[in-house]
Amino acid sequence: MLSARLWIRVSQGWLRADQVVEVRYGSSISGDPYARGKTFAVTVLLPVPEGSGEDGFGLSESTFARVTTEDAARKVAEELLHLLLGSPEDAAGVVEVRGEAVALSPPGSTFGSAD
């Protein structure tokens, strides 16, 4: 089980890594009017309370990275999964994407910006 001290930097802020239930990648339409061509997004999904159905949960999707090729998106998604699955139970820090590589910044370090 992942530590609650391991966080993932996403476009909207930070998410606890131990809450992630799914990692996806696929094409997306950029909201940037000056962007040329298609971009590919790597997203993480977390359960959130929803309505009053039997399970009472839905999924919240947050963007972890945007890249220019599907191969790069697949690589980033795979690196994220390998880092999360290979992290010890006492892992701490922030997982972020730098360019097209996934990195773990230890506690107390200065974090880069989400791409």
BAFI-3210 file (N, C-alpha, C; in Angstrom, 3 decimals, decimal comma, padded with zeros to 6 digits):
// residues 115
n [1|2|3|4|5|6|7|8|9|10|11|12|13|14|15|16|17|18|19|20|21|22|23|24|25|26|27|28|29|30|31|32|33|34|35|36|37|38|39|40|41|42|43|44|45|46|47|48|49|50|51|52|53|54|55|56|57|58|59|60|61|62|63|64|65|66|67|68|69|70|71|72|73|74|75|76|77|78|79|80|81|82|83|84|85|86|87|88|89|90|91|92|93|94|95|96|97|98|99|100|101|102|103|104|105|106|107|108|109|110|111|112|113|114|115]
n.u [000,838|000,490|002,095|000,521|001,935|002,961|002,619|000,972|001,687|-000,567|-002,312|-004,128|-003,239|-002,293|-002,466|-003,189|-001,208|-001,944|-004,639|-005,252|-006,948|-006,835|-004,861|-004,668|-004,126|-004,362|-005,633|-006,190|-007,924|-006,411|-006,767|-005,518|-005,476|-003,380|-001,959|-000,652|-001,861|-002,567|-002,674|-001,591|-002,844|-002,008|-003,764|-004,969|-007,180|-009,499|-011,569|-014,698|-017,281|-020,620|-023,845|-026,629|-026,459|-026,074|-023,297|-022,310|-020,130|-018,172|-015,889|-013,143|-011,284|-007,978|-005,465|-002,244|-000,070|000,690|001,548|003,213|003,042|001,536|003,109|004,867|003,014|002,142|004,589|005,039|002,777|003,306|005,757|004,846|003,103|004,971|006,621|004,784|003,904|006,300|007,128|008,193|006,341|006,712|007,276|007,819|007,120|006,858|005,437|006,111|005,931|008,581|009,365|009,236|009,492|009,012|009,352|010,450|010,292|011,939|010,786|010,946|012,328|012,519|009,856|009,271|007,476|004,244|003,832]
n.v [-001,181|002,237|005,118|007,766|009,995|010,429|012,266|013,413|015,637|017,514|019,236|020,873|021,062|019,125|015,592|012,881|010,049|007,511|007,403|007,095|005,356|004,657|005,032|006,776|007,244|009,220|010,808|014,349|017,466|020,470|023,290|025,567|028,254|028,829|026,577|024,065|021,356|018,050|017,084|014,819|013,384|012,420|011,042|010,877|009,027|009,358|008,096|009,614|010,888|010,430|011,215|009,151|006,491|002,863|002,196|004,711|006,204|008,026|008,903|011,107|012,979|013,978|015,915|014,758|015,021|016,589|015,785|015,578|013,329|010,083|007,908|009,086|009,757|007,210|006,251|008,031|007,429|004,730|005,004|006,448|004,565|002,489|003,822|004,348|001,729|000,574|001,943|002,163|001,408|003,504|005,721|009,128|012,387|014,273|013,310|014,102|015,364|015,935|017,487|014,895|012,907|011,053|012,001|011,757|013,994|014,533|015,094|018,480|019,512|021,790|022,071|021,487|022,914|021,813|020,136]
n.w [000,000|-000,768|000,648|002,474|002,317|-000,128|-002,967|-005,978|-008,510|-010,314|-013,004|-011,675|-009,058|-006,279|-005,674|-003,486|-003,765|-002,906|-003,313|-005,965|-008,491|-011,117|-014,088|-017,079|-020,622|-023,598|-026,602|-026,687|-026,826|-027,101|-024,977|-025,622|-027,738|-029,445|-029,819|-031,921|-033,697|-032,394|-028,951|-026,375|-023,454|-020,123|-017,583|-014,186|-012,139|-009,480|-006,831|-006,036|-003,887|-005,010|-005,774|-004,748|-005,308|-005,385|-005,048|-004,604|-005,533|-007,896|-010,544|-010,460|-012,684|-013,341|-014,944|-015,445|-017,201|-020,361|-023,597|-026,830|-028,475|-028,949|-028,220|-026,374|-024,388|-023,585|-022,560|-020,400|-018,815|-018,229|-016,820|-014,609|-013,422|-012,844|-011,014|-008,937|-008,267|-007,547|-005,328|-001,945|001,113|002,901|001,371|000,461|-000,803|-003,888|-006,891|-010,162|-013,551|-015,725|-018,495|-020,575|-018,732|-015,727|-012,378|-008,958|-006,440|-003,476|-000,027|001,072|-001,086|-003,882|-006,012|-009,503|-012,334|-013,391|-016,480]
ca.u [000,000|001,253|002,073|-000,283|002,895|003,385|001,643|001,144|001,405|-001,417|-002,495|-004,949|-002,665|-001,660|-003,366|-002,516|-000,961|-002,637|-006,047|-005,395|-007,498|-006,596|-004,039|-005,067|-003,537|-005,091|-005,617|-007,016|-007,943|-005,792|-007,542|-004,660|-005,817|-002,162|-001,350|-000,830|-001,956|-003,176|-001,838|-001,987|-002,875|-001,931|-004,645|-005,150|-008,564|-009,710|-012,992|-015,317|-018,688|-021,502|-025,252|-027,068|-026,539|-025,651|-021,896|-022,140|-018,883|-017,871|-014,464|-012,664|-010,122|-007,055|-004,385|-000,891|000,869|000,304|002,705|002,867|002,846|000,916|004,190|005,329|001,962|002,227|005,814|004,813|001,818|004,009|006,710|004,071|002,678|006,137|007,045|003,800|003,897|007,596|007,451|008,013|005,188|007,026|007,712|007,305|007,572|005,904|005,657|005,785|006,491|009,567|009,483|008,489|009,984|008,382|010,369|010,007|011,014|011,821|010,289|011,875|012,927|011,711|009,213|009,176|006,104|003,584|003,801]
ca.v [000,000|003,475|006,043|008,976|011,095|010,488|013,089|013,543|016,992|017,549|020,602|021,651|021,058|017,871|014,515|011,804|008,909|006,304|007,496|006,868|004,041|004,373|005,946|006,663|008,177|009,266|012,103|015,397|018,714|021,501|024,509|026,674|028,625|028,964|025,255|023,466|019,907|017,302|016,721|013,594|013,611|011,335|011,449|009,984|009,029|009,109|007,954|010,741|010,636|010,855|010,835|008,221|005,155|001,767|002,314|006,080|006,808|008,248|009,121|012,448|012,853|015,113|015,795|014,661|015,523|016,730|015,579|015,767|012,080|009,003|007,116|009,797|009,617|005,839|006,170|008,752|006,647|003,544|005,440|006,795|003,311|001,802|004,542|004,132|000,326|000,221|002,778|001,507|001,891|004,740|006,730|010,486|013,338|014,644|012,746|015,110|015,114|016,945|017,196|013,656|011,917|011,105|012,126|011,869|015,013|014,196|016,170|019,578|020,032|022,752|021,338|022,155|023,198|020,738|020,383]
ca.w [000,000|-000,856|001,768|002,315|002,210|-001,520|-003,679|-007,421|-008,996|-011,504|-013,484|-010,739|-007,713|-005,874|-005,255|-002,758|-004,645|-002,430|-003,681|-007,408|-008,849|-012,527|-014,880|-018,490|-021,579|-024,854|-027,279|-026,095|-027,576|-026,276|-024,771|-026,022|-029,114|-030,233|-029,963|-033,241|-033,686|-031,306|-027,812|-025,695|-022,012|-019,153|-016,496|-013,041|-011,682|-008,064|-006,496|-005,334|-003,566|-006,091|-005,695|-003,708|-005,894|-004,524|-004,663|-004,115|-005,970|-009,296|-010,721|-010,761|-013,570|-013,306|-015,915|-014,914|-018,213|-021,766|-024,458|-028,238|-029,213|-028,197|-027,624|-025,178|-023,370|-023,076|-021,771|-019,141|-018,025|-017,737|-015,796|-013,411|-012,797|-012,286|-009,811|-007,866|-007,859|-006,982|-004,166|-000,642|001,889|003,613|000,399|000,670|-001,801|-004,931|-008,220|-011,169|-014,869|-016,159|-019,922|-020,826|-017,769|-014,411|-011,338|-007,570|-005,687|-002,054|000,828|001,314|-002,312|-004,641|-007,104|-010,791|-012,747|-014,141|-017,927]
c.u [000,881|001,092|001,167|000,624|003,468|002,274|001,986|000,770|000,605|-001,643|-003,271|-004,355|-001,972|-002,719|-002,560|-002,407|-001,719|-004,128|-006,304|-005,906|-007,240|-005,698|-004,410|-004,201|-004,346|-005,052|-006,536|-006,958|-007,424|-006,716|-006,764|-004,952|-004,591|-001,455|-001,635|-000,873|-002,552|-002,171|-002,399|-001,849|-002,696|-002,750|-004,664|-006,592|-008,623|-011,194|-013,479|-016,759|-019,580|-022,907|-025,563|-027,225|-026,022|-024,195|-021,570|-020,855|-018,834|-016,367|-014,182|-011,369|-009,287|-005,905|-003,031|000,111|000,180|001,574|002,247|002,645|002,195|001,977|004,718|004,301|001,989|003,443|005,630|003,862|002,493|005,011|005,996|003,638|003,841|006,616|006,078|003,837|005,203|007,985|007,261|006,850|005,455|007,510|007,066|007,885|006,465|006,347|005,232|006,400|007,420|009,880|008,601|008,991|009,294|009,486|009,716|010,895|010,840|011,285|011,368|012,527|011,987|011,164|009,200|007,728|005,552|003,555|002,485]
c.v [001,242|004,327|007,238|010,204|011,219|011,184|013,153|014,971|016,881|018,999|021,476|021,731|019,741|016,882|013,485|010,579|007,670|006,317|007,187|005,453|003,679|005,445|005,697|007,574|008,123|010,654|013,078|016,617|019,792|022,707|025,752|027,030|028,735|027,628|024,713|021,966|019,348|017,113|015,441|013,824|012,311|011,812|010,399|010,128|008,656|008,931|009,195|010,384|011,188|010,332|009,879|006,807|004,105|001,881|003,715|006,760|006,956|008,432|010,569|012,293|014,126|014,862|015,810|015,264|015,669|016,633|015,601|014,489|011,033|008,119|007,771|009,679|008,226|005,690|006,851|007,966|005,410|003,908|005,787|005,526|002,566|002,487|004,280|002,693|-000,094|001,018|002,003|002,138|003,219|005,856|008,073|011,388|013,628|014,039|013,804|014,719|016,280|016,638|016,005|012,541|012,137|011,114|012,203|012,893|014,708|015,365|017,224|020,135|021,032|022,020|022,178|022,422|022,031|021,110|019,938]
c.w [000,000|000,395|001,459|002,217|000,805|-002,309|-005,155|-007,810|-010,285|-011,881|-012,504|-009,330|-007,424|-005,411|-004,478|-003,649|-004,205|-002,748|-005,155|-007,668|-010,302|-013,133|-016,333|-019,341|-022,861|-025,447|-026,564|-026,990|-026,652|-026,162|-025,186|-027,477|-030,021|-030,450|-031,353|-033,096|-032,417|-030,175|-027,202|-024,200|-021,252|-017,962|-015,390|-012,574|-010,210|-007,812|-005,745|-005,009|-004,672|-005,857|-004,568|-004,260|-004,935|-004,103|-004,156|-004,532|-007,479|-009,399|-011,060|-011,552|-013,514|-014,266|-015,223|-015,898|-019,552|-022,585|-025,913|-029,025|-028,315|-027,530|-026,345|-024,052|-022,754|-022,156|-020,409|-018,238|-017,431|-016,641|-014,496|-012,684|-012,154|-011,011|-008,658|-007,358|-007,191|-005,754|-002,872|000,127|002,585|002,681|000,698|-000,408|-002,802|-006,256|-009,219|-012,487|-015,201|-017,613|-020,239|-019,916|-016,427|-013,359|-009,970|-006,884|-004,208|-001,239|001,042|000,084|-002,959|-005,843|-008,355|-011,135|-013,530|-015,607|-018,497]
res [m|l|s|a|r|l|w|i|r|v|s|q|g|w|l|r|a|d|q|v|v|e|v|r|y|g|s|s|i|s|g|d|p|y|a|r|g|k|t|f|a|v|t|v|l|l|p|v|p|e|g|s|g|e|d|g|f|g|l|s|e|s|t|f|a|r|v|t|t|e|d|a|a|r|k|v|a|e|e|l|l|h|l|l|l|g|s|p|e|d|a|a|g|v|v|e|v|r|g|e|a|v|a|l|s|p|p|g|s|t|f|g|s|a|d]
***
